[in-house]
């Protein structure tokens, strides 16, 4: 009797909580291979740095972080990372806004879908392949220098790549689709009636644009800029190829410290700094995104 | 209403058109250059271009380095897509159907690989694999797990969006007519969200196929995805064979996005996330 009751109890619990089985595979995967690894990386960053040793020393210290702060090599890399990402966000905004505006205001379904497919293809295509094209364009023997020399405008190739300019162009190419997609929704949400009203009150198209449309797109502008900042600062491949390891940024140091020097703790510390910088802008981004969502509903 | 919109575009037309032209040029010119390089007849693409030939396409089919990397990435993307779609769809159903304390947190957890820098996630996994010594470091299963983490947010995002749009009453109607929960789900709900599931899996495929950041710490000479192979070759030279491989990757992306545009309404798609 007891057995049957227990069994029934078990079955009832099983049926009540059965839906949890749906999420269990994904949850277990994320706990083991996402939460634990990221936490252990944080732990490692605060451990005593010993070259070539991954095992936990158990001596907590801020040595690695102080080293990033004190050594100009790493401090400058952080400054370069932040300034390049900030500049990329600004340029991407200026270049991306008109395209987002065009897509948002295109009513023709076929044309709209076509433009969206172009943007999505550009976004989803492997970044290394896009950089291949950019490098053939901007290299010393590349198309731009080749054309300029062919028409005798310059005598020697001008350095467009393997410097900060090259990295910046690469970052803009990389993040432009993200900016456009962040802006489209908010621009589409601006009621044409508001613009009409300002026009009927005597505003020129220019005034209507700067005084009505731009302020109303501000949440999208902010969200897009922060998103682009977060993904630009995290990019490894763009500075590695377009900067030719001459423009040192944080992601390059992370790889170098770990893969080439075996400095696990120090590499993790740089990764933690990188993670926190990008997380900070993402948190602000989500605050903004939530406000957009709330405003719309 | 729509007339006003058209008028607006016309009034700001020139500037918007010029700006959009510049943006599209920046997005697409590098892609065209890859296609040109892969199809040019010279040893590398020069200005002015020499001529068109298929020699690099043939070279790609004979290339040990790039063809095997391409096939490796293709297989990896298929496995990743399958697993991510199954895990992700089930999780999305749970998240959208059941609200409980912490459900928002759970949702945020599943979407968070989107915002974690890829190189940081790759490093964290690599540290975990090496330090636990469970045979996942520089292994194929280890790489599949890494790719699942970065592709599942796309599946969960797309499937949740289509579940939100689905009227739950339809499923309940089926239940009240005597269908078992599983039958009701299979016959009523699944057909209605299948477009979202398929779109999510297409995204999972293409994100895995083009994935560089998390693969960086996982790749070995035996396990080399295409982006990594291209990266190693690009560090030293611009090989047209690599561009030929790129042409096939471009074709794959274009096909995937055309399929996506048939499955979900791209006009409703805004922001990087799908909801």
Interface residues (C-beta under 8 A of the other chain):
Chain A: X19 X20 X22 X23 X25 X26 X27 X29 X30 X33 X34 X35 X36 X37 X38 X40 X41 X44 X54 X55 X95 X96 X97 X98 X99 X101 X102 X105 X106 X107 X109 X112 X113 X116 X117 X118 X119 X120 X121 X122 X124 X125 X126 X127 X128 X129 X130 X131 X132 X133 X134 X135 X136 X137 X139 X141 X143 X146 X147 X150 X172 X173 X176 X177 X178 X180 X181 X182 X184 X185 X186 X188 X192 X193 X195 X196 X205 X209 X223 X227 X230 X233 X234 X236 X237 X240 X241 X251 X254 X255 X258 X259 X264 X267 X268 X271 X274 X275 X278 X279 X282 X289
Chain B: X1 X2 X4 X5 X6 X8 X9 X11 X12 X15 X16 X17 X18 X19 X20 X22 X23 X24 X26 X27 X28 X29 X30 X31 X32 X33 X34 X37 X44 X45 X46 X47 X48 X86 X87 X88 X90 X91 X93 X94 X95 X97 X98 X106 X109 X110 X112 X113 X115 X116 X117 X118 X119 X120 X121 X123 X124 X125 X126 X127 X128 X130 X131 X145 X146 X148 X149 X152 X156 X203 X206 X207 X209 X210 X212 X213 X216 X217 X226 X227 X230 X231 X234 X235 X238 X242 X243 X246 X249 X250 X253 X254 X256 X257 X258 X260 X261 X266 X267 X269 X270 X271 X272
